Amino acid sequence: MQYTLYAPKNIDTTINLPASKSISNRALVINVLAQRGYGDDNGKEIVHPENLSRCDDTDVMVAALKNMPYVINIKAAGTAMRFMTALLSVTKKEHIITGTERMMHRPISVLVNALRQLGAEIDYANAEGYPPLRIRGKQLTGGRLEIDGNVSSQYISALLMIGPVMEQGLTLRLKGNIISRPYIDLTICTMREFGADVDWTDGSTIEVKPQAYRNVPFFIENDWSASSYWYEIVALLAAQNIANAYEKESGNDKVVLPGLMDGSRQGDSAIRYIFSMLGVKTEFADKTQLKPNTVTLSAHHRGLPRFDFDFINQPDLAQTVVVTTALMGIPFRFTGLQTLRIKETDRIAALKAEMAKLGYDLDDSEEGVLSWDGTRREITEMPAIDTYEDHRMAMAFAPACIMFPGLKINNPEVVTKSYPNYWEDLRKAGFTVHSS
């Protein structure tokens, strides 16, 4: 399938974002441990948290936790692979966990080795270091563990969430540079909501005491990651209108996003600070930080001669910000991108290839760094953007139709991984989306 996109000149809309996938997947694991208790997968009906994300990554976890089949296929859901691997390690009975062809080429040895040190019985069913995995769940001893802090935060979160059900709990020391710390803090906060005794004891060590989770109601806020594409749209519309001398229109763009929290622990809530430098103002309906709120995005002029930013704590925002910044003509140097190589695709390579189609030649000669010098080649025809089975490639590039009317997106259905209603929401906002 291929979509051809055209943007409206202005936008004034209210969009109901999906619930947070990051919180949903954490809450699902913890909620199951709270309701079933250690080792119990006897089919007892589970009451799920409220406002669960309805996307592929969460749906595969819901299905797995409901039925707990011998073979669990989490498809392309990387979060589910990491979290379910840890959960199955403390769930009695044997299971095999597998996924798509791409998933079977995404490394998981760091997590497997860590779980083995804690007493888990896990074997590789195929290639060493990669899924599928054969897991024989049991009570884990737990104790003290050291791993590198620069691994995926999902490995760290997976270990932390099963810490309370281990005999000795878990003391986790993170060596070296710690990346994606906000995602670790999100896990800790979610665990506390269910009664876990967990905290940082110093800048690199987290202690989880052996203590049963409580079975409590839990409501999931909406997704700050999904809001990033609407920030991009507001920024690009304002830039395009200014470039076309539509001064009257340039300040009238507005997007209202209910269900976001000012004091959110989602790492990607940093999007509002990033885009404040790119000409988007964020206003909350009231000053309450601890409950879902309504956010209004609007454009304000801000000239930025260059943009340097470290994405070490928000790597999933990189694609959105790369596309936005380049299309606004702002040279940039973005660091902290090393984990993008092992996401749904090699996101650095994908960004280079697709931005080149639009005339922007990015430099990735430094490890974990992506930069652009501000020069652009003219293109001779409207390109089709490939999505690489990566939802964020589709959603980050779609707003580029503001600058490139008639832009095409290949395999647009990949957005179901995190934001199933994305294309419908674009249509609601006034975008034209032709299917072919």
Sequence and secondary structure as in RCSB ss.txt:
>XXXX:A:sequence
MQYTLYAPKNIDTTINLPASKSISNRALVINVLAQRGYGDDNGKEIVHPENLSRCDDTDVMVAALKNMPYVINIK
AAGTAMRFMTALLSVTKKEHIITGTERMMHRPISVLVNALRQLGAEIDYANAEGYPPLRIRGKQLTGGRLEIDGN
VSSQYISALLMIGPVMEQGLTLRLKGNIISRPYIDLTICTMREFGADVDWTDGSTIEVKPQAYRNVPFFIENDWS
ASSYWYEIVALLAAQNIANAYEKESGNDKVVLPGLMDGSRQGDSAIRYIFSMLGVKTEFADKTQLKPNTVTLSAH
HRGLPRFDFDFINQPDLAQTVVVTTALMGIPFRFTGLQTLRIKETDRIAALKAEMAKLGYDLDDSEEGVLSWDGT
RREITEMPAIDTYEDHRMAMAFAPACIMFPGLKINNPEVVTKSYPNYWEDLRKAGFTVHSS
>XXXX:A:secstr
 EEEEE  S  EEE    B HHHHHHHHHHHHHHHH TT  S       BT   SHHHHHHHHHHHH  SEEE T
T HHHHHHHHHHHHTSSEEEEEE  TTGGGS  HHHHHHHHHTT EEEESSSTTSS EEEEE     EEEEEETT
S HHHHHHHHHHGGGSTT EEEEEES    HHHHHHHHHHHHHTT  EEEEETTEEEE          B  B HH
HHHHHHHHHHHHHHHHHHTT HHHHT  EEEEEEE TT   GGGGHHHHHHTTTEEEEESSS  SS EEEEEEE 
    S EEEE TT GGGHHHHHHHHHHTT  EEEE  GGGGGSSS HHHHHHHHHHHTT   B  STT EEE S 
    SS  EE  TT HHHHHHHGGGGGTSTTEEEESGGGGGGT TTHHHHHHHTT EEEE 
